[in-house]
Amino acid sequence: MKKILVCLIFLGLYSIGKAQSPSEPSKAEQQVAQVVEKLRLAMISGNKTELESVLTNDLSYGHSGGNIQDKAAFVDAITTKKSDFKTIELTKQSITVQDNIAVVRHILSADTNDGGKPGHVNLGIVLVLKKSGKDWKVMARRAFKVPE
C-alpha cells in the first residue's frame, strides 16, 4: 500500500511539473511566427514584394482608429510611406493554430513618421492567418489601443 501511495504521489508531482513546463512550439507555430516576422520587417522596409508575399488577396486590415484597408490600399500605404514605420517591436506574442487557421496576438510598439510627422504607437494586434498549400498568409488584422 505504501509503494502504491508513493507511486501515486510521484506521478502526481511529475504531471504537475509537466503541466507547468513550457512546451516547444509546433512546426506550424514556428512557420506562423516566421510569417509574422517577415510582415514586421516588410512593414519597416516598405518592400512591396516581401509585403505582398505574406498577405492573402482578400486581406482585411483594420486599424485602431476604425479604418479598414484591403490588400491594395494597405500595400500602397506602406510602400509609398504614407504609413511609415521606423521601428516595430512585438511583445507578448501568442500563436494558436487549428487546422489551416492561425490566430496571433501581440503588442506592437512602433516609432512612425507618417506624412513626415514623428509619432509612437502602442497597439494590441490580432492577426488571422490561413494556410494555403504550404504557405501561411495574413488574411485579417485588427488593432486596438492599449496603454503604454
Contacts in CASP RR format, 6 or more apart in sequence:
PFRMAT RR
TARGET T0000
AUTHOR 0000-0000-0000
METHOD contacts of the structure
MODEL  1
MKKILVCLIFLGLYSIGKAQSPSEPSKAEQQVAQVVEKLRLAMISGNKTE
LESVLTNDLSYGHSGGNIQDKAAFVDAITTKKSDFKTIELTKQSITVQDN
IAVVRHILSADTNDGGKPGHVNLGIVLVLKKSGKDWKVMARRAFKVPE
25 33 0 8 1.000
25 95 0 8 1.000
26 97 0 8 1.000
28 97 0 8 1.000
28 102 0 8 1.000
28 131 0 8 1.000
28 136 0 8 1.000
29 95 0 8 1.000
29 97 0 8 1.000
29 102 0 8 1.000
31 136 0 8 1.000
32 95 0 8 1.000
32 97 0 8 1.000
32 102 0 8 1.000
32 104 0 8 1.000
32 129 0 8 1.000
32 136 0 8 1.000
33 93 0 8 1.000
33 95 0 8 1.000
35 54 0 8 1.000
35 129 0 8 1.000
35 136 0 8 1.000
35 137 0 8 1.000
35 138 0 8 1.000
36 90 0 8 1.000
36 93 0 8 1.000
36 95 0 8 1.000
36 104 0 8 1.000
36 106 0 8 1.000
36 127 0 8 1.000
38 50 0 8 1.000
38 53 0 8 1.000
38 54 0 8 1.000
39 51 0 8 1.000
39 54 0 8 1.000
39 55 0 8 1.000
39 138 0 8 1.000
40 88 0 8 1.000
40 90 0 8 1.000
41 50 0 8 1.000
42 50 0 8 1.000
42 51 0 8 1.000
42 53 0 8 1.000
42 54 0 8 1.000
42 78 0 8 1.000
43 51 0 8 1.000
43 78 0 8 1.000
43 85 0 8 1.000
43 88 0 8 1.000
44 85 0 8 1.000
44 86 0 8 1.000
44 87 0 8 1.000
44 88 0 8 1.000
46 78 0 8 1.000
46 79 0 8 1.000
46 81 0 8 1.000
47 79 0 8 1.000
48 75 0 8 1.000
48 79 0 8 1.000
51 75 0 8 1.000
51 78 0 8 1.000
51 79 0 8 1.000
52 71 0 8 1.000
52 75 0 8 1.000
54 136 0 8 1.000
54 137 0 8 1.000
54 138 0 8 1.000
55 71 0 8 1.000
55 74 0 8 1.000
55 75 0 8 1.000
55 137 0 8 1.000
55 138 0 8 1.000
55 139 0 8 1.000
56 71 0 8 1.000
56 130 0 8 1.000
56 132 0 8 1.000
56 137 0 8 1.000
56 138 0 8 1.000
56 139 0 8 1.000
57 71 0 8 1.000
58 70 0 8 1.000
58 71 0 8 1.000
58 139 0 8 1.000
59 69 0 8 1.000
59 70 0 8 1.000
59 71 0 8 1.000
59 74 0 8 1.000
59 138 0 8 1.000
59 139 0 8 1.000
59 140 0 8 1.000
59 141 0 8 1.000
60 68 0 8 1.000
60 70 0 8 1.000
60 139 0 8 1.000
60 140 0 8 1.000
60 141 0 8 1.000
61 68 0 8 1.000
61 69 0 8 1.000
61 70 0 8 1.000
61 71 0 8 1.000
61 73 0 8 1.000
61 74 0 8 1.000
61 140 0 8 1.000
61 141 0 8 1.000
62 68 0 8 1.000
62 69 0 8 1.000
62 141 0 8 1.000
62 142 0 8 1.000
62 143 0 8 1.000
63 69 0 8 1.000
63 143 0 8 1.000
64 121 0 8 1.000
64 123 0 8 1.000
64 124 0 8 1.000
64 143 0 8 1.000
64 144 0 8 1.000
64 145 0 8 1.000
65 143 0 8 1.000
69 77 0 8 1.000
76 82 0 8 1.000
77 83 0 8 1.000
78 85 0 8 1.000
81 113 0 8 1.000
81 115 0 8 1.000
82 114 0 8 1.000
82 115 0 8 1.000
83 112 0 8 1.000
83 114 0 8 1.000
84 112 0 8 1.000
84 113 0 8 1.000
84 114 0 8 1.000
84 115 0 8 1.000
84 116 0 8 1.000
85 110 0 8 1.000
85 111 0 8 1.000
85 112 0 8 1.000
86 110 0 8 1.000
86 111 0 8 1.000
86 112 0 8 1.000
86 113 0 8 1.000
87 110 0 8 1.000
87 111 0 8 1.000
88 108 0 8 1.000
88 109 0 8 1.000
88 110 0 8 1.000
89 108 0 8 1.000
89 109 0 8 1.000
89 110 0 8 1.000
90 106 0 8 1.000
90 107 0 8 1.000
90 108 0 8 1.000
90 125 0 8 1.000
91 106 0 8 1.000
91 107 0 8 1.000
91 109 0 8 1.000
92 105 0 8 1.000
92 106 0 8 1.000
92 107 0 8 1.000
93 104 0 8 1.000
93 105 0 8 1.000
93 106 0 8 1.000
94 104 0 8 1.000
94 105 0 8 1.000
94 106 0 8 1.000
95 102 0 8 1.000
95 103 0 8 1.000
95 104 0 8 1.000
96 102 0 8 1.000
96 103 0 8 1.000
96 104 0 8 1.000
100 130 0 8 1.000
100 131 0 8 1.000
100 132 0 8 1.000
101 128 0 8 1.000
101 129 0 8 1.000
101 130 0 8 1.000
101 131 0 8 1.000
102 127 0 8 1.000
102 128 0 8 1.000
102 129 0 8 1.000
102 130 0 8 1.000
102 131 0 8 1.000
102 136 0 8 1.000
103 126 0 8 1.000
103 127 0 8 1.000
103 128 0 8 1.000
103 129 0 8 1.000
104 125 0 8 1.000
104 126 0 8 1.000
104 127 0 8 1.000
104 128 0 8 1.000
104 129 0 8 1.000
105 124 0 8 1.000
105 125 0 8 1.000
105 126 0 8 1.000
105 127 0 8 1.000
106 124 0 8 1.000
106 125 0 8 1.000
107 122 0 8 1.000
107 123 0 8 1.000
107 124 0 8 1.000
107 125 0 8 1.000
107 146 0 8 1.000
108 121 0 8 1.000
108 122 0 8 1.000
108 123 0 8 1.000
108 124 0 8 1.000
108 125 0 8 1.000
108 143 0 8 1.000
109 120 0 8 1.000
109 121 0 8 1.000
109 122 0 8 1.000
109 123 0 8 1.000
109 148 0 8 1.000
110 120 0 8 1.000
110 121 0 8 1.000
110 123 0 8 1.000
111 118 0 8 1.000
111 119 0 8 1.000
111 120 0 8 1.000
112 118 0 8 1.000
112 119 0 8 1.000
112 120 0 8 1.000
112 121 0 8 1.000
113 119 0 8 1.000
122 145 0 8 1.000
122 146 0 8 1.000
122 147 0 8 1.000
122 148 0 8 1.000
123 143 0 8 1.000
123 144 0 8 1.000
123 145 0 8 1.000
123 146 0 8 1.000
124 143 0 8 1.000
124 144 0 8 1.000
124 145 0 8 1.000
124 146 0 8 1.000
125 141 0 8 1.000
125 142 0 8 1.000
125 143 0 8 1.000
126 141 0 8 1.000
126 142 0 8 1.000
127 138 0 8 1.000
127 140 0 8 1.000
127 141 0 8 1.000
128 138 0 8 1.000
128 139 0 8 1.000
128 140 0 8 1.000
128 141 0 8 1.000
129 136 0 8 1.000
129 137 0 8 1.000
129 138 0 8 1.000
129 139 0 8 1.000
130 136 0 8 1.000
130 137 0 8 1.000
130 139 0 8 1.000
131 137 0 8 1.000
END
